[in-house]
Amino acid sequence: MPVTAPLRIVAVAAGLSSPSSTRLLADRLTEAARERLAADQDRRVETEVVELRDLAVDIANHLVTGFPPAALKKAIDAVTGADGLIAVTPVFTASYSGLFKSFFDLVENTALTGKPVVIAATGGTPRHSLVLEHAMRPLFAYLRAVVLPTSVYAASEDWGSGGDEYTEGLPSRIRRAGGELASAVTGRTTSGAARSLTLDDGEDAVVPFAQQLAELRIG
């Protein structure tokens, strides 16, 4: 039997401290997607977290020279080659961090076309949660990625909170976002093209976008 390539989930974490809540959120989202994929698919799943703090100097050098060092090129290749992407940033001055933006400035604006992305952010107060909608979602729309419906914001007070009858806790939001990413990835080929159906004459028909959205809701 032919060997099936593993599904690859890559998370980008732009936290500046070590350890950081941004990296913790990236890890939990990655694990949520991996668990759903492992449960639903008879297929290997590979995950990777790219820590931008380790690449800060390389990112700055690339911005001024136009040539990426080896470690940065490897990180960019991992992001553009992933089947599903998780992007997590801390909130600085009511937006994503400069490090986060600088990294994605180096990604070709067509390299993420059609790629499913979960966006997430961390901050000290819930008041900054709109960064997901006014900053991150437009950024990835410009990069032609498919931003999934559930985004995740984690304020300091959310950690350790399981939610109550009136609010949905952080763990639940993480599970839902991971499930949406898993559903999107399994509806796609590893090359990032839309999943196809085989017709009677052997030709491929692209699955309608409405059907893909319906599958996301089910997932």
C-alpha positions as CSV (number, residue, x, y, z in Angstrom):
1,M,0.0,0.0,0.0
2,P,1.3,3.5,-0.7
3,V,2.5,5.5,2.2
4,T,0.2,8.4,3.1
5,A,1.9,11.6,4.1
6,P,1.2,12.7,7.6
7,L,-1.1,15.7,8.3
8,R,0.9,18.6,9.6
9,I,-0.3,21.2,12.1
10,V,2.0,24.1,12.7
11,A,1.5,26.8,15.4
12,V,3.2,30.2,15.4
13,A,3.7,31.6,18.9
14,A,4.9,35.2,19.2
15,G,5.3,35.4,23.0
16,L,8.4,37.2,24.2
17,S,8.9,35.6,27.6
18,S,9.8,32.0,28.4
19,P,7.6,30.5,29.5
20,S,4.7,32.5,28.1
21,S,0.9,32.4,28.1
22,T,1.1,32.8,24.3
23,R,3.2,29.6,24.0
24,L,0.9,27.8,26.4
25,L,-2.2,28.7,24.3
26,A,-0.4,27.6,21.1
27,D,0.4,24.3,22.7
28,R,-3.2,23.7,23.9
29,L,-4.7,24.6,20.6
30,T,-2.2,22.3,18.8
31,E,-3.0,19.4,21.1
32,A,-6.7,20.0,20.7
33,A,-6.4,19.7,16.9
34,R,-4.1,16.8,17.1
35,E,-6.4,14.8,19.4
36,R,-9.4,15.4,17.1
37,L,-7.4,14.4,14.1
38,A,-6.0,11.3,15.8
39,A,-9.5,10.3,16.8
40,D,-11.1,10.8,13.4
41,Q,-8.4,9.7,11.0
42,D,-6.4,6.6,10.5
43,R,-3.4,8.8,9.6
44,R,-0.3,10.1,11.3
45,V,-0.4,13.6,12.6
46,E,2.7,15.8,13.0
47,T,2.7,19.0,15.0
48,E,5.3,21.8,15.4
49,V,5.3,25.1,17.3
50,V,7.4,27.9,15.9
51,E,8.7,30.2,18.6
52,L,9.2,33.7,17.1
53,R,11.3,35.0,20.0
54,D,14.0,32.6,19.0
55,L,14.0,34.0,15.5
56,A,13.7,37.7,16.3
57,V,17.3,38.6,15.1
58,D,16.9,36.5,12.0
59,I,13.6,38.2,11.2
60,A,15.1,41.7,11.6
61,N,18.1,40.7,9.4
62,H,15.8,39.3,6.7
63,L,13.8,42.5,6.7
64,V,16.8,44.6,5.9
65,T,18.8,42.2,3.7
66,G,16.1,40.2,1.9
67,F,17.9,36.9,2.7
68,P,16.5,34.6,5.3
69,P,19.0,32.7,7.5
70,A,18.6,28.9,7.5
71,A,16.5,28.7,10.8
72,L,14.1,31.4,9.6
73,K,13.7,29.8,6.2
74,K,12.9,26.5,7.9
75,A,10.2,28.2,10.0
76,I,8.6,29.9,7.0
77,D,8.7,26.6,5.0
78,A,7.0,24.9,7.9
79,V,4.2,27.5,8.0
80,T,3.6,27.6,4.3
81,G,3.8,23.8,4.0
82,A,1.4,23.0,6.9
83,D,-2.0,21.5,6.3
84,G,-3.4,23.7,9.1
85,L,-2.0,26.7,10.9
86,I,-2.5,28.1,14.4
87,A,-1.4,31.8,14.9
88,V,-1.1,33.2,18.4
89,T,0.1,36.6,19.4
90,P,0.2,38.7,22.6
91,V,-1.6,42.0,22.4
92,F,0.6,45.0,22.3
93,T,-0.9,48.5,21.9
94,A,-4.3,47.1,21.0
95,S,-3.0,45.0,18.2
96,Y,-0.8,42.0,17.3
97,S,2.9,42.3,18.3
98,G,5.5,43.8,16.0
99,L,7.4,40.5,16.1
100,F,4.2,38.6,14.9
101,K,3.6,41.1,12.1
102,S,7.2,41.2,11.0
103,F,7.3,37.4,10.6
104,F,4.1,37.3,8.5
105,D,5.5,40.3,6.4
106,L,8.1,37.8,5.2
107,V,5.5,35.2,4.1
108,E,4.6,35.6,0.4
109,N,1.1,36.9,0.1
110,T,-0.1,33.9,-1.9
111,A,1.7,31.2,0.2
112,L,-1.2,30.7,2.6
113,T,-3.9,30.7,0.0
114,G,-6.8,28.4,1.1
115,K,-5.0,27.3,4.2
116,P,-7.2,26.9,7.3
117,V,-6.0,29.1,10.2
118,V,-7.1,29.4,13.8
119,I,-6.3,32.8,15.2
120,A,-5.7,33.4,18.9
121,A,-4.3,36.0,21.2
122,T,-3.4,36.6,24.8
123,G,-3.6,39.7,26.9
124,G,-4.0,41.0,30.5
125,T,-7.6,42.0,30.2
126,P,-10.7,40.9,28.2
127,R,-11.0,44.4,26.8
128,H,-8.4,43.6,24.2
129,S,-10.3,40.6,22.8
130,L,-11.5,42.5,19.7
131,V,-7.9,42.4,18.4
132,L,-8.9,39.0,16.8
133,E,-11.5,40.7,14.7
134,H,-10.1,44.1,13.9
135,A,-6.4,43.1,13.4
136,M,-5.8,39.4,13.0
137,R,-8.7,38.3,10.9
138,P,-8.1,41.0,8.3
139,L,-4.4,40.2,8.2
140,F,-5.0,36.5,7.3
141,A,-7.8,37.5,4.9
142,Y,-5.2,39.6,3.0
143,L,-2.9,36.5,3.0
144,R,-5.8,34.6,1.4
145,A,-6.0,32.1,4.2
146,V,-9.3,30.6,5.4
147,V,-9.8,31.9,8.9
148,L,-11.9,29.5,10.9
149,P,-15.1,30.8,12.7
150,T,-13.9,30.2,16.3
151,S,-11.0,32.5,17.4
152,V,-9.6,32.2,20.9
153,Y,-8.7,35.0,23.3
154,A,-7.2,34.3,26.7
155,A,-7.0,37.0,29.3
156,S,-5.0,36.5,32.5
157,E,-8.2,35.7,34.4
158,D,-9.2,33.0,31.8
159,W,-6.4,30.6,32.9
160,G,-7.7,28.1,35.3
161,S,-11.4,29.1,34.6
162,G,-13.6,26.3,33.3
163,G,-16.6,28.6,32.6
164,D,-20.0,28.5,34.2
165,E,-23.6,28.4,33.2
166,Y,-23.4,31.9,31.7
167,T,-20.0,31.9,30.0
168,E,-18.0,29.5,27.9
169,G,-14.7,28.8,29.5
170,L,-11.3,28.8,27.8
171,P,-10.9,25.0,27.6
172,S,-14.2,24.7,25.7
173,R,-13.2,27.4,23.2
174,I,-9.9,25.7,22.7
175,R,-11.6,22.4,22.0
176,R,-14.0,23.9,19.6
177,A,-11.3,25.8,17.7
178,G,-9.2,22.6,17.5
179,G,-12.1,20.7,16.2
180,E,-12.8,23.2,13.5
181,L,-9.2,23.1,12.4
182,A,-9.3,19.3,12.3
183,S,-12.5,19.3,10.2
184,A,-11.0,21.8,7.8
185,V,-7.8,19.9,7.4
186,T,-9.5,16.5,6.8
187,G,-11.6,18.2,4.1
188,R,-8.4,19.3,2.3
189,T,-5.4,17.7,0.5
190,T,-2.0,18.0,2.0
191,S,-1.1,20.4,-0.8
192,G,-3.7,22.9,0.4
193,A,-6.1,22.4,-2.5
194,A,-9.8,21.9,-1.9
195,R,-10.9,18.3,-1.4
196,S,-12.2,16.7,-4.6
197,L,-14.9,14.1,-5.4
198,T,-14.4,11.6,-8.1
199,L,-17.0,11.6,-10.9
200,D,-18.1,8.6,-12.8
201,D,-15.8,9.4,-15.7
202,G,-12.8,9.7,-13.4
203,E,-12.7,13.5,-13.4
204,D,-12.5,15.5,-10.2
205,A,-15.1,18.0,-9.0
206,V,-14.2,20.5,-6.4
207,V,-16.4,20.2,-3.2
208,P,-18.7,23.3,-3.0
209,F,-17.7,25.8,-0.4
210,A,-21.1,25.7,1.2
211,Q,-20.6,21.9,1.8
212,Q,-17.2,22.5,3.3
213,L,-18.8,25.1,5.7
214,A,-21.5,22.7,6.6
215,E,-18.8,20.1,7.5
216,L,-17.1,22.7,9.7
217,R,-20.3,23.3,11.6
218,I,-20.8,19.6,12.1
219,G,-17.2,19.3,13.4
